[in-house]
Amino acid sequence: MSRAAGELLDILADEADSGFKQQEVREVKRYIFNHWEAIQRQKSRDYVGCSAEGHVSHVLSARCSSRPMGWSVTGLDLMVKLRAFKFNGGNLYDFMRVKKEKQEKEKRIQRIEQRVLRQARKVSYETLGIWQR
């Protein structure tokens, strides 16, 4: 922890109205001191944060525990994924469009595979002298 930050917290503890408040400030100082390296890493350009705690506390618990509703296991799983997707900046319209495009591509591939298989059967029957439709 920087010396200035430590001195500021010492002053705040000394100026606190009660022993309880002094103890709280000292606990904050200890917490900041113990996590100072992690706090400093957040300033790095390469730092990637995580919003998991915020999601659990604000996004998911709003529907699951703070104001609970009745959910099936499947419904709860889908609702949680949808809320996390939305709050992570996901666009549901774009997601569904891409999903539909992938499904259509898969169907086209399956149709092509079926045609290739039919042609392969036809060719193999011809070479054996067997004609079958």
Secondary structure, DSSP 8 states (H G I E B T S, - for coil): --HHHHHHHHHHHHH-SSHHHHHHHHHHHHHHHHTHHHHHHTTSTT-----HHHIIIIIIHHHHTSS-----HHHHHHHHHHHHHHHTT--HHHHHHHHHHHHHHHHHHHHHHHHHHHHHHHHHHHHTT----
